[in-house]
């Protein structure tokens, strides 16, 4: 007998947590019990004090998955924990430029000429939801005297080359931040505003239930006589506990029947669930699993000459590892035709220097050579650069196995994903243009040396998007502008999988704004789905802050 709830939310990242909170406050206002809202999460639950500032593979395997494509052309980093990617993101929180939503460029095999985003969504229509998400995530723009050392060097380097630079808004609490610059394995200080400190925490305090270590395998329709219940979710229990978890299904399964189903397992999870469920739900769009993108992520680096920094820029310091992970970026290349634009952002990844990029010299990679040793030895003078280009969402999922969303050979962080990725000509050209721009700025007058990413083939990203993209019609996408699946009432994809194009900026805030909009529309239509009706005068509120246990320096 399936467990019955009003709403089942699969995934606890930005989309899932925002949906949980908006529905929780609806239930509270209507005098209903939010316990009928259930969130399923594949990963384990962590407190801030459970995280580690360590690159040890055993630590990374607890919170990360590195998914390698079946064809070897892509590597995607995703989170595996309650709170989803908010645990590991670097907190850069930017509104996407107006041009993003007006784009018409796409792969030649991807339909006719059209606006890629549905008509009702534009920068202006999303702005109120951006503001709502900024309030919920406590986004603030740092002052120039709060910019990190690496961010300051990037700003000065750009200025010397005649370019502009601006500060990046961050979802980081300045009072709790100690500038450790180690956000990528979870913030032990509780300074980074993850959904575990706002949206999800507020939803749980209201009564929403979160069930970790549950991997959704299949969705099917309820029987015709199910009295308003629409979907049945089959979930496998995952072994995430103990000193040596297998991170594999334990063999125990449970079924949850719901009136509304919100898939929020992310671009690497939601499309796979839908693909596996297609036989039981033939009305799903044929676009499921297609148009997977990487938000145009393109990583490179720069090795600066300390003597030239002093001589040319008047900067007498190295130690770029101090400060916050992302603080400055330039929009100067966000001009021209669709598909040619990109932005350049300073981003700290130097703890990954041993395997992130080669030394930038032509020819074979020099992993074992003296040049590579030099590159590693001088990491203290490196910064990383993230070009976010306008590419064409070149990935596609293949039919998944009966269980799980990836092939996991062991309990480590690396899995083989069931997707392929092959750059279009446009995607290659815009990346080449970004490389040329970075090289020109960094190597001007011998200031530094451009370091190309040469040891990872194809796409390498931490910002997967698409696979269940929103569109005007079912033949072009999986969900409409409200993130509801075409011809499947009450089934929503409220997460990164619904985003139809690369964004030109870090995607978390846009995912959150789209999720806020979708959740608002769901609340307005709640009675249609058999959920409580919003009382007169109901207004969404900003979620409270719940920090919880954290490391406090000096204590």
C-alpha positions in Angstrom: 0.0 0.0 0.0 1.5 3.3 -1.1 2.0 6.1 1.5 -0.3 9.0 0.6 0.7 12.7 0.7 -0.6 15.8 -0.9 2.7 16.8 -2.5 5.8 14.8 -3.1 8.9 16.8 -4.0 11.9 14.8 -5.4 15.1 16.7 -4.6 16.0 19.3 -2.0 18.1 21.8 -3.9 17.0 25.3 -4.8 13.9 24.3 -6.8 12.7 21.7 -4.3 13.3 23.8 -1.2 11.7 26.9 -2.6 8.6 24.8 -3.6 8.5 23.2 -0.2 8.6 26.5 1.6 6.0 28.3 -0.6 3.6 25.3 -0.2 4.3 25.1 3.6 3.3 28.8 4.1 0.2 28.2 2.0 -0.8 25.2 4.2 -0.1 27.2 7.4 -2.2 30.1 6.2 -5.0 27.8 5.2 -4.9 25.9 8.6 -3.7 22.7 7.0 -0.9 20.4 8.1 2.4 20.9 6.1 3.3 17.3 7.1 1.4 16.3 4.0 4.3 17.7 2.0 7.2 15.2 1.6 10.6 15.9 0.2 12.7 12.9 -0.9 16.5 13.4 -1.2 19.0 10.9 -2.6 21.9 12.2 -0.5 22.5 12.3 3.3 21.9 15.1 5.6 24.9 17.2 6.8 25.3 19.9 9.4 27.9 22.6 8.9 30.1 20.9 11.4 30.0 17.6 9.3 31.8 19.2 6.4 35.5 19.1 5.9 38.0 21.4 4.3 39.7 18.6 2.5 40.3 17.3 -1.0 40.6 13.7 0.3 38.6 11.5 -2.1 36.7 9.9 0.8 35.5 13.3 1.9 34.6 14.4 -1.7 32.6 11.1 -2.2 30.3 12.0 0.7 29.0 15.2 -0.9 29.9 15.1 -4.6 29.3 13.1 -7.7 31.6 13.5 -10.8 29.5 12.2 -13.7 31.5 11.3 -16.8 29.6 11.1 -20.0 29.3 7.7 -21.8 31.2 9.1 -24.8 34.0 10.7 -22.7 33.1 14.2 -23.9 31.7 15.6 -20.7 32.2 15.7 -17.0 29.6 17.2 -14.7 30.0 17.8 -11.0 26.8 17.6 -8.9 26.0 17.6 -5.2 24.6 14.6 -3.2 23.2 15.9 0.0 20.1 17.4 1.6 20.1 20.9 0.3 21.4 19.8 -3.1 23.9 22.1 -4.9 23.5 24.9 -2.4 25.9 23.0 -0.2 28.7 23.2 -2.7 28.0 26.3 -4.8 30.3 29.3 -4.5 27.3 31.6 -3.7 27.7 33.9 -6.7 24.1 35.2 -7.2 23.5 37.2 -10.3 20.5 38.1 -12.4 20.9 36.9 -16.0 21.2 39.7 -18.6 18.1 40.8 -20.6 19.6 39.3 -23.8 19.6 35.8 -22.3 15.8 35.6 -22.4 15.6 37.0 -25.9 18.0 34.5 -27.5 17.0 32.9 -30.8 20.2 30.9 -31.5 20.3 27.1 -31.2 21.7 24.0 -32.9 20.6 23.6 -36.5 18.7 20.4 -35.7 16.7 22.1 -32.9 13.6 23.4 -34.7 13.0 26.6 -36.6 13.8 30.2 -35.8 12.1 31.2 -32.6 12.7 32.8 -29.2 14.1 30.0 -27.0 12.4 31.1 -23.8 8.6 31.0 -23.5 6.9 34.3 -24.1 5.7 35.0 -20.6 9.3 34.9 -19.2 11.7 37.8 -19.7 14.2 39.7 -17.5 11.5 42.2 -16.6 8.9 39.6 -15.7 11.4 37.6 -13.6 12.8 40.7 -11.8 10.2 40.5 -8.9 11.1 36.8 -8.4 14.8 37.6 -8.6 14.2 40.1 -5.8 12.2 37.5 -3.8 15.0 34.9 -4.2 17.7 37.5 -3.2 15.8 38.2 0.0 15.4 34.5 0.8 19.1 33.7 0.1 20.3 36.9 1.8 22.2 38.1 -1.3 24.5 41.1 -0.9 27.1 42.8 -3.1 30.5 43.1 -1.4 32.2 46.4 -1.1 35.5 46.9 -3.0 37.4 46.5 0.3 35.7 43.1 0.8 36.9 41.8 -2.6 39.2 38.8 -2.4 42.9 39.0 -3.3 42.3 37.0 -6.5 39.3 39.2 -7.3 41.3 42.3 -6.9 44.1 41.1 -9.1 41.5 40.2 -11.8 40.0 43.7 -11.5 43.3 45.4 -11.7 44.4 43.2 -14.7 41.2 44.1 -16.5 41.7 47.8 -15.8 45.2 47.7 -17.1 43.9 46.2 -20.3 41.3 48.9 -20.7 38.3 46.8 -19.5 35.7 47.3 -16.8 35.0 45.1 -13.9 32.3 44.8 -11.2 31.7 43.1 -7.9 29.7 39.9 -7.8 26.7 39.7 -5.4 27.1 36.8 -3.0 24.7 34.7 -0.8 27.3 34.9 2.0 26.7 36.3 5.4 29.6 38.8 6.0 29.3 38.5 9.7 29.9 34.8 9.7 32.3 34.6 6.8 36.0 34.2 7.8 37.3 34.5 4.2 38.6 30.9 4.3 37.8 30.6 0.6 36.8 26.9 1.0 33.1 26.9 0.1 33.4 24.1 -2.4 33.2 21.3 0.1 30.5 22.9 2.3 30.9 25.9 4.6 31.9 24.7 8.1 31.4 28.3 9.4 27.7 28.5 8.3 28.4 31.7 6.4 27.3 30.5 3.0 23.5 30.8 2.8 22.5 27.4 1.6 18.8 26.4 1.5 19.5 24.5 4.7 19.7 27.9 6.4 16.6 29.5 4.8 14.1 27.9 2.5 14.4 24.3 3.4 15.0 25.0 7.1 11.8 27.2 7.2 9.8 24.5 5.4 10.9 21.9 8.0 10.2 24.2 10.9 6.7 24.6 9.4 6.2 20.9 9.4 7.3 19.7 5.9 9.0 16.3 6.1 12.4 15.6 4.5 13.4 12.0 3.9 17.1 11.6 3.0 18.7 8.6 1.3 15.8 8.0 -1.1 16.5 7.7 -4.8 13.4 7.9 -7.0 13.4 5.2 -9.7 10.1 5.4 -11.4 6.9 7.5 -11.7 3.6 6.2 -12.8 0.0 7.4 -12.9 -2.4 6.5 -10.1 -5.3 4.3 -10.8 -8.5 6.0 -12.1 -10.3 5.6 -8.8 -7.5 7.2 -6.7 -9.7 10.1 -5.4 -7.6 13.0 -6.6 -4.2 11.3 -6.3 -2.4 11.5 -9.6 1.0 9.9 -9.4 2.8 7.1 -7.6 6.5 7.4 -7.0 8.8 4.4 -6.4 11.9 5.2 -4.3 14.8 3.1 -3.4 16.5 3.4 0.0 20.2 4.3 -0.4 23.0 3.2 1.9 24.5 6.5 2.9 25.3 5.9 6.6 28.2 4.5 8.6 31.9 4.7 8.0 31.9 2.8 4.7 28.6 3.4 2.9 28.1 1.8 -0.5 25.9 4.6 -1.8 24.0 1.9 -3.6 20.3 0.8 -3.1 19.8 -1.4 -0.1 17.1 -3.4 -1.7 14.4 -1.7 0.3 11.8 0.3 -1.7 8.8 2.4 -0.9 5.9 3.9 -2.8 4.4 7.4 -2.3 1.2 8.4 -3.9 0.5 12.1 -4.3 -1.8 14.7 -5.8 1.0 16.9 -7.0 4.5 15.7 -7.9 7.4 18.1 -8.2 10.6 16.7 -9.7 13.5 18.8 -8.5 16.3 16.4 -8.8 18.3 18.7 -11.1 19.4 18.5 -14.7 21.3 15.3 -14.1 18.4 13.6 -12.2 15.0 14.8 -13.3 15.3 13.9 -17.0 16.5 10.4 -16.2 13.5 9.8 -13.9 11.2 11.0 -16.7 13.0 8.8 -19.3 12.7 5.8 -17.1 9.0 6.5 -16.6 8.1 7.1 -20.2 6.8 3.6 -20.8 4.3 4.1 -17.9 3.6 7.7 -19.0 3.5 7.9 -22.8 2.0 11.4 -22.8 5.4 12.8 -21.8 7.1 15.0 -24.5 9.5 13.3 -26.9 12.0 16.1 -25.8 12.6 14.5 -22.5 16.4 14.0 -22.0 17.4 16.2 -24.9 19.0 19.7 -24.9 21.2 19.1 -21.8 23.5 22.1 -21.3 26.4 23.1 -19.2 25.6 26.8 -18.8 28.4 27.5 -21.2 31.0 26.8 -18.4 34.5 27.1 -19.7 37.3 27.1 -17.2 40.9 28.4 -17.6 43.5 29.9 -15.4 46.2 32.5 -15.1 49.7 32.3 -13.6 50.9 35.8 -12.6 54.5 37.0 -12.4 54.8 38.6 -8.9 57.5 40.9 -10.2 55.3 42.1 -13.0 52.3 42.6 -10.7 54.5 44.9 -8.6 55.9 46.8 -11.6 52.8 47.1 -13.7 49.9 47.1 -11.3 51.6 48.2 -8.0 50.4 45.1 -6.3 52.9 43.6 -3.9 51.2 40.4 -2.8 50.4 36.9 -3.8 48.5 34.5 -1.6 45.4 34.6 -3.9 43.8 31.9 -1.8 42.7 34.4 0.8 39.2 35.9 0.6 35.9 34.7 -0.9 35.8 32.3 -3.9 34.2 34.6 -6.4 34.1 38.4 -6.1 34.7 40.1 -9.5 33.7 39.7 -13.2 33.6 41.6 -16.4 30.7 42.0 -18.8 32.7 43.7 -21.5 32.4 40.7 -23.9 28.6 40.6 -23.5 28.1 42.3 -26.9 27.2 41.3 -30.4 25.0 38.7 -31.9 23.3 35.8 -30.1 25.7 32.9 -29.6 28.9 35.0 -29.6 28.7 36.6 -26.1 30.4 35.6 -22.9 31.3 37.0 -19.5 34.6 36.5 -17.6 34.6 35.8 -13.9 37.4 35.2 -11.4 36.8 32.0 -9.6 39.0 30.2 -7.0 39.7 26.6 -7.8 43.4 26.4 -7.1 43.1 23.5 -4.7 42.3 21.5 -7.8 45.4 22.6 -9.7 46.9 19.1 -9.8 44.3 18.0 -12.3 42.3 20.9 -13.4 44.4 22.2 -16.2 47.7 21.7 -18.0 50.5 24.2 -18.0 49.2 26.0 -21.1 52.0 25.0 -23.4 51.3 23.6 -26.9 51.7 19.9 -27.6 51.2 17.0 -25.3 50.2 17.6 -21.7 53.2 17.8 -19.3 51.6 16.1 -16.3 54.8 14.4 -15.3 57.3 17.1 -16.5 59.1 19.9 -14.9 56.7 22.4 -16.4 53.8 20.7 -14.6 55.8 20.7 -11.4 56.4 24.4 -11.8 52.7 25.0 -12.4 51.8 23.2 -9.2 54.5 24.9 -7.2 53.3 28.3 -8.2 49.6 27.8 -7.5 49.9 30.5 -4.9 50.1 33.0 -7.8 47.3 31.4 -9.8 43.7 32.5 -10.3 41.1 30.6 -12.2 38.8 32.2 -14.8 35.3 31.1 -15.6 34.0 32.1 -19.0 30.2 31.6 -19.2 29.5 31.5 -22.9 26.4 31.3 -25.0 26.4 27.7 -26.3 23.7 25.5 -27.7 22.9 22.8 -25.0 24.7 20.0 -26.9 24.1 17.0 -24.6 21.5 14.3 -24.6 20.6 11.5 -22.2 20.4 7.9 -23.4 17.9 5.4 -22.0 18.8 4.8 -18.3 19.0 1.5 -16.5 16.1 0.0 -14.6 17.5 1.5 -11.4 19.6 4.6 -10.6 20.5 7.5 -12.7 24.2 6.6 -13.3 26.5 3.6 -13.4 28.3 3.6 -10.1 31.3 1.2 -10.1 32.1 1.8 -6.4 31.5 4.0 -3.4 33.7 6.8 -4.8 32.6 10.1 -6.3 33.0 9.1 -10.0 30.1 7.6 -11.9 29.5 7.0 -15.6 26.5 9.0 -16.7 24.1 7.9 -19.3 24.5 11.0 -21.5 26.5 12.1 -24.5 28.0 15.5 -25.2 29.3 16.8 -28.5 30.0 20.5 -29.0 28.3 22.2 -31.9 30.4 24.5 -34.1 28.9 27.5 -32.4 29.8 26.1 -28.9 33.4 25.5 -30.0 33.8 28.9 -31.6 32.5 30.9 -28.7 34.8 29.0 -26.3 37.7 29.8 -28.7 36.8 33.4 -28.6 36.7 33.4 -24.7 40.2 31.7 -24.7 41.5 34.4 -27.0 40.1 37.2 -24.8 41.5 35.7 -21.6 44.9 35.2 -23.1 45.0 38.7 -24.4 44.1 40.2 -21.0 46.4 38.0 -18.9 49.5 38.0 -21.1 49.4 41.7 -22.0 52.9 43.2 -21.4 54.1 39.9 -19.9 51.9 40.3 -16.8 51.1 36.6 -16.6 50.6 33.3 -18.5 47.3 32.0 -19.7 46.6 28.4 -18.6 44.2 26.5 -20.9 42.2 23.5 -19.6 43.7 20.7 -21.7 43.6 17.7 -19.5 39.8 17.3 -19.4 38.2 16.6 -22.8 35.1 18.3 -23.9 32.6 19.9 -21.4 33.6 20.3 -17.8 30.9 21.9 -15.7 29.3 22.3 -12.3 26.2 24.1 -13.7 24.2 21.5 -15.7 20.9 22.8 -17.2 18.1 21.5 -19.3 17.0 18.0 -20.3 13.4 18.8 -19.4 13.4 22.4 -20.8 10.5 24.8 -20.8 9.1 25.8 -24.2 6.0 27.2 -25.9 4.9 23.8 -27.2 5.3 20.2 -26.4 7.2 19.5 -29.6 10.0 21.8 -28.4 10.1 21.2 -24.7 8.9 19.2 -21.7 7.3 21.8 -19.5 5.5 25.1 -20.0 6.5 28.5 -18.6 5.0 27.4 -15.2 7.2 24.3 -15.2 4.2 22.0 -15.5 4.7 19.0 -17.9 2.7 19.2 -21.0 -0.4 16.8 -20.9 0.5 15.7 -17.4 -1.6 17.7 -14.9 0.0 18.1 -11.5 3.5 17.0 -12.7 6.1 19.7 -12.4 9.9 20.0 -13.1 10.9 22.9 -10.9 14.7 22.9 -11.0 17.7 23.4 -13.4 16.3 20.9 -15.9 13.7 23.4 -17.0 16.1 26.1 -17.9 16.3 26.2 -21.8 19.5 28.1 -22.5 22.9 29.0 -20.9 22.5 32.1 -18.9 25.8 34.1 -19.1 26.0 34.1 -15.3 26.1 31.6 -12.5 22.7 29.9 -12.6 21.6 29.5 -9.0 19.7 32.8 -8.8 17.9 32.3 -12.1 16.9 28.7 -11.1 15.6 30.2 -7.8 13.7 33.0 -9.6 12.1 30.6 -12.0 11.3 28.3 -9.1 9.7 31.2 -7.1 7.5 32.0 -10.2 6.5 28.4 -10.7 5.7 27.9 -7.0 3.6 31.1 -7.0 1.6 29.9 -9.9 1.1 26.5 -8.3 -0.1 28.2 -5.1 -2.6 30.3 -7.1 -4.0 27.1 -8.7 -3.8 25.0 -5.5 -7.5 24.3 -5.3 -7.4 22.8 -8.9 -5.1 20.1 -7.6 -7.0 19.3 -4.4 -4.6 21.3 -2.2 -5.7 23.9 0.4 -7.0 27.2 -1.1 -5.0 30.3 -0.3 -7.0 32.6 2.0 -7.8 36.1 1.0 -4.9 38.4 1.4 -2.3 35.6 1.4 1.2 36.9 0.6 4.5 35.1 0.3 7.0 35.8 3.1 10.8 35.7 3.3 11.9 32.5 4.9 13.6 32.8 8.3 17.3 32.0 9.0 18.3 28.9 10.9 22.1 28.5 11.0 22.4 25.6 13.4 25.7 24.1 14.6 28.8 25.6 13.0 32.5 26.1 13.6 33.2 29.5 15.3 36.9 30.4 15.1 38.5 30.9 18.5 35.9 28.8 20.3 
